[in-house]
Amino acid sequence: MVLAHLAKHDFPTRSPLYAAIARELLDDDEVLALATGVAWHELPPMLLLAAVRHLLIAAPTEPLAAFHADLTENPRPPEEAYPLFREFALRHGDEITALVRSRAIQTNEVLRCACYMPAVALVPGALGTAEIGLVDVGSSAGLGMLLDHYAYDYGAAGSAGPAGAPVRLRCEVRGEVPPPLAAAPPRIAHRVGLDRAPVDVRDPDATRWLRASVWPGQGSRVELLLGALEAARADPPRIVAGDAVRDLPALLDEVPPELGVCVTTSVVLTYLGSERAAFAAALEEAGRRRPMAWVAYDTTHGIDRIEDAPPWVRALMDSGKVDCALVRLSLLTAAGREDRWLARSGYHGEWIEWMDAPD
């Protein structure tokens, strides 16, 4: 069960408040019923928690808000939260059910860019083009599409991106091999996003949902999100509403022929469920007509072709201690698909360990 896994493995170290709530929510069928009718791969418990938080952000005087560190100066102990959580959820049951059934988890975690930007920077060289056309699938508000607008700080491993950028991403580098950092970000001459429910960065309600999807107790993530949203409002990226499989070919065809095509997905495969294989097949078919690259950043539960991965990936899976995301660069050509497994990282981009052998 998704909630049991979160309560045991993910929440305790990342959100003590959600850990305390989840432990009791597991046995509360009445509250869990507010998220019925949602497919398992949509993560109903996460939608339920986000829906409650969405309403709280708009009502910071509610007693339950006193447990959320980004809504109060002196948050109350997490262990005392569940009675108020239950009361609030049941009191707003109709609103929560409507949110759960109409929204999707769309964290649009900006810090993940620090983990797949090095992979995107490899694309021009891999395709033999000076500039690329970026097609981002699962774009949400499109913050990841602006990866060349951010400054990157990798500590002793170096920095990348425009030094004066208003948004600065700090990522811890682990392991012995530093990620390859380009002197300048890749030149993106065309960019478009695809999402079944695009988020307008100028819409306060829509961006409140993004904030609500960030777990309480992770104030730095909230601050980074708000900063990136502010920067994006100056020049909102173009995002098309559509299906990841059915509507992708038309967007790929939009990319001018002189540009290298780079498709990016950031924790998208996890949510595609039964459509995951069809999405990969659509990309491979497009690659047979025109060479392109696919940069995938995803959880080990979602990323495909694990069975063909190198030894370090298989050893990670066999260890049973998987607590990371994987970064992969796939080249798609008439000859087929070639996967290059590059790195593992924190789920939210907070650290990266480069695993690919240096060129």
MORACOR-V647153 format. One record per residue. SS is DSSP state (2 for helix, 1 for strand, 0 for the rest). PHI is phi as a letter, one per 30 degrees, with the letter a starting at -180 (NA if undefined). Layout:
BEGIN
ss:SS phi:PHI
ss:SS phi:PHI
END
This chain:
BEGIN
ss:0 phi:NA
ss:2 phi:e
ss:2 phi:d
ss:2 phi:d
ss:2 phi:d
ss:2 phi:d
ss:2 phi:d
ss:2 phi:c
ss:2 phi:c
ss:2 phi:c
ss:2 phi:d
ss:2 phi:e
ss:2 phi:c
ss:2 phi:c
ss:0 phi:a
ss:2 phi:e
ss:2 phi:d
ss:2 phi:d
ss:2 phi:d
ss:2 phi:d
ss:2 phi:d
ss:2 phi:d
ss:2 phi:e
ss:2 phi:d
ss:2 phi:d
ss:0 phi:e
ss:0 phi:c
ss:0 phi:c
ss:2 phi:d
ss:2 phi:d
ss:2 phi:d
ss:2 phi:e
ss:2 phi:d
ss:2 phi:d
ss:2 phi:c
ss:0 phi:d
ss:0 phi:i
ss:0 phi:c
ss:0 phi:e
ss:2 phi:e
ss:2 phi:d
ss:2 phi:d
ss:0 phi:h
ss:2 phi:e
ss:2 phi:d
ss:2 phi:d
ss:2 phi:d
ss:2 phi:d
ss:2 phi:d
ss:2 phi:d
ss:2 phi:d
ss:2 phi:d
ss:2 phi:d
ss:2 phi:e
ss:2 phi:d
ss:2 phi:d
ss:2 phi:e
ss:0 phi:d
ss:0 phi:b
ss:0 phi:d
ss:0 phi:d
ss:0 phi:d
ss:2 phi:e
ss:2 phi:d
ss:2 phi:d
ss:2 phi:d
ss:2 phi:c
ss:0 phi:c
ss:0 phi:d
ss:0 phi:d
ss:0 phi:c
ss:0 phi:a
ss:0 phi:d
ss:0 phi:b
ss:0 phi:d
ss:0 phi:d
ss:0 phi:d
ss:2 phi:e
ss:2 phi:d
ss:2 phi:c
ss:0 phi:d
ss:2 phi:d
ss:2 phi:e
ss:2 phi:d
ss:2 phi:d
ss:2 phi:d
ss:2 phi:d
ss:2 phi:d
ss:2 phi:d
ss:2 phi:d
ss:2 phi:d
ss:0 phi:c
ss:2 phi:e
ss:2 phi:d
ss:2 phi:d
ss:2 phi:d
ss:2 phi:d
ss:2 phi:d
ss:2 phi:d
ss:2 phi:e
ss:2 phi:d
ss:2 phi:c
ss:0 phi:c
ss:0 phi:b
ss:0 phi:d
ss:0 phi:b
ss:0 phi:d
ss:0 phi:h
ss:0 phi:d
ss:2 phi:d
ss:2 phi:d
ss:2 phi:d
ss:2 phi:e
ss:2 phi:d
ss:2 phi:c
ss:2 phi:c
ss:2 phi:e
ss:2 phi:e
ss:2 phi:d
ss:2 phi:d
ss:2 phi:d
ss:2 phi:d
ss:2 phi:d
ss:2 phi:e
ss:2 phi:d
ss:2 phi:d
ss:2 phi:c
ss:0 phi:i
ss:0 phi:b
ss:0 phi:d
ss:1 phi:b
ss:1 phi:b
ss:1 phi:c
ss:1 phi:c
ss:1 phi:b
ss:1 phi:c
ss:1 phi:c
ss:0 phi:i
ss:0 phi:d
ss:0 phi:h
ss:0 phi:c
ss:0 phi:i
ss:2 phi:d
ss:2 phi:d
ss:2 phi:d
ss:2 phi:c
ss:2 phi:e
ss:2 phi:d
ss:2 phi:c
ss:0 phi:c
ss:1 phi:c
ss:1 phi:b
ss:1 phi:b
ss:0 phi:c
ss:2 phi:i
ss:2 phi:d
ss:2 phi:d
ss:0 phi:k
ss:1 phi:b
ss:1 phi:a
ss:0 phi:i
ss:0 phi:d
ss:0 phi:d
ss:0 phi:c
ss:0 phi:d
ss:0 phi:d
ss:0 phi:c
ss:1 phi:c
ss:1 phi:c
ss:1 phi:c
ss:0 phi:b
ss:1 phi:d
ss:1 phi:c
ss:1 phi:c
ss:0 phi:i
ss:0 phi:c
ss:0 phi:c
ss:0 phi:d
ss:0 phi:d
ss:0 phi:d
ss:0 phi:c
ss:0 phi:d
ss:0 phi:d
ss:0 phi:b
ss:0 phi:d
ss:0 phi:e
ss:1 phi:d
ss:1 phi:c
ss:1 phi:c
ss:1 phi:a
ss:1 phi:b
ss:1 phi:a
ss:1 phi:c
ss:1 phi:b
ss:1 phi:a
ss:0 phi:d
ss:0 phi:b
ss:0 phi:e
ss:0 phi:c
ss:0 phi:d
ss:0 phi:d
ss:0 phi:c
ss:0 phi:c
ss:2 phi:e
ss:2 phi:d
ss:2 phi:d
ss:2 phi:d
ss:2 phi:d
ss:2 phi:d
ss:2 phi:e
ss:2 phi:d
ss:2 phi:d
ss:0 phi:d
ss:0 phi:d
ss:0 phi:d
ss:0 phi:d
ss:0 phi:j
ss:0 phi:c
ss:2 phi:e
ss:2 phi:d
ss:2 phi:d
ss:2 phi:d
ss:2 phi:d
ss:2 phi:d
ss:2 phi:d
ss:2 phi:d
ss:2 phi:d
ss:2 phi:d
ss:2 phi:d
ss:2 phi:d
ss:2 phi:d
ss:2 phi:d
ss:2 phi:d
ss:0 phi:d
ss:0 phi:a
ss:0 phi:e
ss:0 phi:d
ss:0 phi:d
ss:1 phi:b
ss:1 phi:c
ss:1 phi:d
ss:0 phi:l
ss:0 phi:c
ss:0 phi:d
ss:0 phi:c
ss:0 phi:d
ss:0 phi:c
ss:2 phi:d
ss:2 phi:e
ss:2 phi:d
ss:2 phi:d
ss:2 phi:d
ss:2 phi:d
ss:2 phi:d
ss:0 phi:d
ss:0 phi:e
ss:0 phi:d
ss:0 phi:d
ss:0 phi:c
ss:1 phi:d
ss:1 phi:d
ss:1 phi:b
ss:1 phi:c
ss:1 phi:b
ss:1 phi:b
ss:1 phi:b
ss:0 phi:h
ss:0 phi:c
ss:2 phi:e
ss:2 phi:e
ss:2 phi:c
ss:2 phi:d
ss:2 phi:h
ss:2 phi:d
ss:2 phi:d
ss:2 phi:e
ss:2 phi:d
ss:2 phi:d
ss:2 phi:d
ss:2 phi:d
ss:2 phi:d
ss:2 phi:d
ss:2 phi:d
ss:2 phi:d
ss:2 phi:d
ss:2 phi:d
ss:2 phi:d
ss:2 phi:d
ss:2 phi:c
ss:0 phi:a
ss:0 phi:e
ss:1 phi:a
ss:1 phi:c
ss:1 phi:b
ss:1 phi:c
ss:1 phi:c
ss:1 phi:c
ss:1 phi:a
ss:1 phi:d
ss:0 phi:d
ss:0 phi:d
ss:0 phi:c
ss:0 phi:d
ss:0 phi:c
ss:0 phi:h
ss:2 phi:e
ss:2 phi:d
ss:2 phi:c
ss:0 phi:d
ss:0 phi:d
ss:2 phi:e
ss:2 phi:d
ss:2 phi:d
ss:2 phi:d
ss:2 phi:d
ss:2 phi:d
ss:2 phi:d
ss:2 phi:d
ss:2 phi:d
ss:0 phi:i
ss:0 phi:c
ss:0 phi:d
ss:0 phi:b
ss:0 phi:a
ss:1 phi:c
ss:1 phi:b
ss:1 phi:c
ss:1 phi:b
ss:1 phi:c
ss:1 phi:c
ss:1 phi:c
ss:1 phi:c
ss:1 phi:b
ss:0 phi:d
ss:0 phi:d
ss:1 phi:k
ss:1 phi:c
ss:1 phi:b
ss:1 phi:c
ss:1 phi:b
ss:1 phi:d
ss:1 phi:c
ss:1 phi:a
ss:1 phi:b
ss:1 phi:a
ss:0 phi:d
ss:0 phi:e
ss:0 phi:c
ss:0 phi:i
ss:0 phi:d
ss:1 phi:b
ss:1 phi:b
ss:1 phi:b
ss:1 phi:d
ss:0 phi:c
ss:0 phi:d
ss:0 phi:d
ss:0 phi:d
ss:0 phi:d
END
